[in-house]
Amino acid sequence: MLKKICSLVLLALLIPVIAGCSYDQEDYYEVHVIEAQASTFRYVNPDEGRELHSQNEFTNEDTYFIYLYAPAEDEVFTFEQFFSALGEYYVYKSIETGKFYIKYSAEMETIVFQFYVDKQAFENPA
């Protein structure tokens, strides 16, 4: 009988601990921020892919307009390079690293695909 009571007490204590340890992980794109010609340019580099993060590691930042841009090595950003609009998204800031992220959504997949099609056309005009 004592074993049964101890087991029930242990189970009752473990349930809140296990329930409190839920880490909802989702995919996020890192948002890069650069100052370009006296304005702030926030972009996601789709070449970097998505990262899996827990919602608990972020603080809320604000809503910003985000672009898609894949920087070329050793080149400084100018508005003459190819970039595309991703849209307005809520930005989160990592508590640990200070980096900015936006939550991935399925609708982004089409926009990212179109970005690559348009980028190829921009780089190889017919």
Disulfide bonds with the S-S distance in Angstrom:
none
